[in-house]
Every structure is written in structure tokens, then in C-alpha cells.
Amino acid sequence: MKSSSEQIEMTIGEVADRFGLATHVLRHWEAVGLIAPARRVSGRRRYGRDALARVAFIQQCKELGFGLEQVRAMLDTTDPAARKEVLARHDAELKRRIESAVAARELIAHGLRCPAPDFIECPNFLAGIEARIPPARER
């Protein structure tokens, strides 16, 4: 990821402070290959503008729910189609989770407005619970 041509050099602490992160987070991201210092001075990391852009990208991906493996897959490839495939898989997973959350909210809503003395014994509520039991797997 390239950013502006501004030449900067920041320590790991400065980068962490700039993004509101702990330094151990940046060290972990470095250990798993997501970021790298531009160089080392007396054994100390010095990060350039490209690292800042990568940290910003990683943070954005994390906010969107991507795992570090997905982030690495997008950063490690130069193939736009491969990057879109990561997005497509994540989109499908989000859709599945949203559908599950909507079903859960509907079940909770029924429990809250259920006219039965105890919603746990309500046939409609129990039917909703039954619908969430996965089918038996074939052996």
C-alpha cells in the first residue's frame, strides 16, 4: 500500500500513540507479517509513511470485522480478484450472522410479548427454538 511521498520516521511508540494502540499490538502485527519497519536504528524500529497506511488499513478492516488472516490475504496479494474474493467471503459470513441475529431478535421479541404465563412453555416460542436445532449429520 502506497501513500503520500511524505518522508517520515516514527518509533513504534509514536505509531502506537498516533493510532491509539498498545505497542504490543504493533509488535504482534509485525510478527504475523502485516507490517514491517522501514528500517532499524540501533536496533529500534523506525516506521515510514507506508507503515502508517498499512496500520490504518488494518484498523479499518478490524472495524469491519475482518480477522488478521483475512487482512493478510488482502495485503499479501497483488491480484484485485483475490482481494474481492476475501470481501465476498466476508460479506457472505456477515449475511449469515445478520440472518441469525434477526431470527434471535424475533424469538426474543416473541418472548417479551408472549401472552403465555411463561414464554418457555409457549408452543410458538418452542417452535422457534426447535427451528434453531441443526439437522443430524450423515455418517
Solvent accessible surface area in square Angstrom, and as a share of the most:
residue,aa,sasa,rsa
1,M,99,0.44
2,K,174,0.74
3,S,52,0.33
4,S,62,0.40
5,S,101,0.65
6,E,92,0.41
7,Q,170,0.76
8,I,40,0.20
9,E,79,0.35
10,M,24,0.11
11,T,31,0.18
12,I,19,0.10
13,G,27,0.26
14,E,84,0.37
15,V,0,0.00
16,A,2,0.02
17,D,120,0.62
18,R,138,0.50
19,F,47,0.20
20,G,69,0.66
21,L,40,0.20
22,A,46,0.36
23,T,42,0.25
24,H,122,0.54
25,V,37,0.21
26,L,0,0.00
27,R,103,0.37
28,H,91,0.41
29,W,13,0.04
30,E,34,0.15
31,A,86,0.67
32,V,42,0.24
33,G,45,0.43
34,L,1,0.00
35,I,5,0.03
36,A,68,0.53
37,P,26,0.17
38,A,72,0.56
39,R,131,0.48
40,R,120,0.44
41,V,48,0.27
42,S,111,0.71
43,G,56,0.54
44,R,148,0.54
45,R,52,0.19
46,R,51,0.19
47,Y,1,0.00
48,G,11,0.10
49,R,65,0.24
50,D,58,0.30
51,A,7,0.05
52,L,8,0.04
53,A,18,0.14
54,R,50,0.18
55,V,0,0.00
56,A,48,0.37
57,F,55,0.23
58,I,0,0.00
59,Q,43,0.19
60,Q,89,0.40
61,C,5,0.03
62,K,91,0.39
63,E,138,0.62
64,L,95,0.47
65,G,41,0.40
66,F,10,0.04
67,G,33,0.32
68,L,39,0.19
69,E,116,0.52
70,Q,51,0.23
71,V,0,0.00
72,R,56,0.21
73,A,43,0.33
74,M,9,0.04
75,L,21,0.10
76,D,93,0.48
77,T,29,0.17
78,T,128,0.74
79,D,68,0.35
80,P,91,0.57
81,A,69,0.53
82,A,37,0.29
83,R,88,0.32
84,K,141,0.60
85,E,83,0.37
86,V,5,0.03
87,L,88,0.44
88,A,56,0.44
89,R,133,0.48
90,H,11,0.05
91,D,94,0.49
92,A,63,0.49
93,E,66,0.30
94,L,56,0.28
95,K,124,0.53
96,R,132,0.48
97,R,118,0.43
98,I,108,0.55
99,E,98,0.44
100,S,40,0.26
101,A,55,0.42
102,V,75,0.43
103,A,43,0.34
104,A,32,0.25
105,R,181,0.66
106,E,111,0.50
107,L,28,0.14
108,I,107,0.55
109,A,40,0.31
110,H,29,0.13
111,G,14,0.13
112,L,152,0.76
113,R,165,0.60
114,C,19,0.11
115,P,129,0.81
116,A,32,0.25
117,P,148,0.93
118,D,63,0.33
119,F,83,0.35
120,I,97,0.49
121,E,128,0.57
122,C,8,0.05
123,P,106,0.67
124,N,103,0.53
125,F,20,0.08
126,L,80,0.40
127,A,61,0.47
128,G,22,0.22
129,I,71,0.36
130,E,114,0.51
131,A,86,0.66
132,R,119,0.44
133,I,103,0.52
134,P,104,0.66
135,P,119,0.75
136,A,103,0.80
137,R,221,0.81
138,E,175,0.78
139,R,281,1.03
